[in-house]
Amino acid sequence: MDELKHYKIIYTEAAEEDIFSKAEYIEKAYHDSRLAYKWYMRLRTQIQKELSFLPYKYQPCSAGTWAEKGVREFILRNDIILYSVEEQSATVMIHAVFTRGKNIAEDILEE
């Protein structure tokens, strides 16, 4: 049986800012840095676990310019992770992390 292809996970600057902003919000809103850290670690761990192998298992994004760019979405609890797969380099590029309910169709994909 063939081995599963392993994909490297790369975060754009915008995605890193999204993650940092939400962790900061959690810390301030709940006055609990441990809760923010727990959310951060769960998010990063699950992204690595779920997208390093078989990243095509999640649905393509249906929102505007994101869909046109071939971006896919991985939903984790209350967060939506938008990413694309670069097959040639075996890379998964994380473009953005949103909280459910945000209108992602209005946002522009930043390269």
C-alpha positions as semicolon CSV with decimal commas, in nm:
position;residue;x (nm);y (nm);z (nm)
1;M;0,000;0,000;0,000
2;D;0,124;0,348;-0,084
3;E;0,218;0,582;0,197
4;L;0,007;0,889;0,253
5;K;0,156;1,209;0,119
6;H;0,261;1,449;0,392
7;Y;0,186;1,820;0,343
8;K;0,378;2,100;0,512
9;I;0,159;2,361;0,685
10;I;0,244;2,728;0,625
11;Y;0,058;3,025;0,773
12;T;0,025;3,357;0,594
13;E;0,091;3,670;0,793
14;A;-0,283;3,745;0,779
15;A;-0,366;3,404;0,928
16;E;-0,112;3,452;1,207
17;E;-0,270;3,791;1,283
18;D;-0,619;3,632;1,289
19;I;-0,503;3,368;1,538
20;F;-0,321;3,618;1,759
21;S;-0,622;3,855;1,759
22;K;-0,863;3,583;1,864
23;A;-0,631;3,454;2,138
24;E;-0,595;3,810;2,264
25;Y;-0,973;3,855;2,256
26;I;-1,028;3,532;2,454
27;E;-0,772;3,640;2,713
28;K;-0,929;3,983;2,760
29;A;-1,294;3,876;2,743
30;Y;-1,257;3,589;2,990
31;H;-0,964;3,726;3,193
32;D;-0,794;3,390;3,146
33;S;-0,464;3,353;2,965
34;R;-0,477;2,975;3,014
35;L;-0,803;2,956;2,821
36;A;-0,653;3,159;2,536
37;Y;-0,346;2,935;2,531
38;K;-0,562;2,621;2,536
39;W;-0,763;2,751;2,236
40;Y;-0,442;2,842;2,051
41;M;-0,282;2,501;2,109
42;R;-0,601;2,313;2,013
43;L;-0,631;2,514;1,692
44;R;-0,267;2,467;1,586
45;T;-0,267;2,098;1,680
46;Q;-0,588;2,022;1,492
47;I;-0,474;2,213;1,182
48;Q;-0,154;2,009;1,180
49;K;-0,339;1,682;1,242
50;E;-0,621;1,735;0,995
51;L;-0,445;1,910;0,706
52;S;-0,102;1,741;0,697
53;F;-0,258;1,434;0,538
54;L;-0,556;1,431;0,301
55;P;-0,617;1,809;0,291
56;Y;-0,867;1,764;0,008
57;K;-1,117;1,596;0,240
58;Y;-1,265;1,933;0,338
59;Q;-1,505;2,121;0,113
60;P;-1,413;2,405;-0,118
61;C;-1,508;2,748;0,011
62;S;-1,819;2,885;-0,157
63;A;-1,760;3,252;-0,072
64;G;-1,678;3,492;-0,356
65;T;-1,312;3,545;-0,436
66;W;-1,209;3,271;-0,194
67;A;-1,388;3,013;-0,409
68;E;-1,231;3,149;-0,727
69;K;-0,884;3,097;-0,577
70;G;-0,952;2,730;-0,495
71;V;-0,959;2,789;-0,121
72;R;-1,103;2,517;0,101
73;E;-1,252;2,543;0,449
74;F;-1,190;2,338;0,759
75;I;-1,438;2,399;1,040
76;L;-1,316;2,341;1,392
77;R;-1,570;2,407;1,664
78;N;-1,647;2,778;1,626
79;D;-1,365;2,858;1,385
80;I;-1,334;2,843;1,008
81;I;-0,988;2,788;0,869
82;L;-0,944;2,890;0,504
83;Y;-0,659;2,721;0,322
84;S;-0,534;2,617;-0,019
85;V;-0,328;2,320;-0,129
86;E;-0,018;2,357;-0,342
87;E;0,027;2,008;-0,479
88;Q;0,366;2,065;-0,647
89;S;0,535;2,166;-0,321
90;A;0,312;1,947;-0,099
91;T;0,217;2,256;0,100
92;V;-0,103;2,364;0,272
93;M;-0,124;2,742;0,296
94;I;-0,343;2,872;0,579
95;H;-0,488;3,202;0,458
96;A;-0,727;3,303;0,735
97;V;-0,896;3,194;1,056
98;F;-1,244;3,331;1,118
99;T;-1,502;3,290;1,388
100;R;-1,824;3,140;1,257
101;G;-2,078;3,405;1,162
102;K;-1,829;3,644;1,001
103;N;-1,909;3,730;0,640
104;I;-1,600;3,585;0,473
105;A;-1,731;3,662;0,124
106;E;-1,640;4,027;0,176
107;D;-1,278;3,959;0,264
108;I;-1,008;3,951;-0,001
109;L;-0,759;3,669;-0,026
110;E;-0,412;3,801;0,053
111;E;-0,118;3,623;-0,108
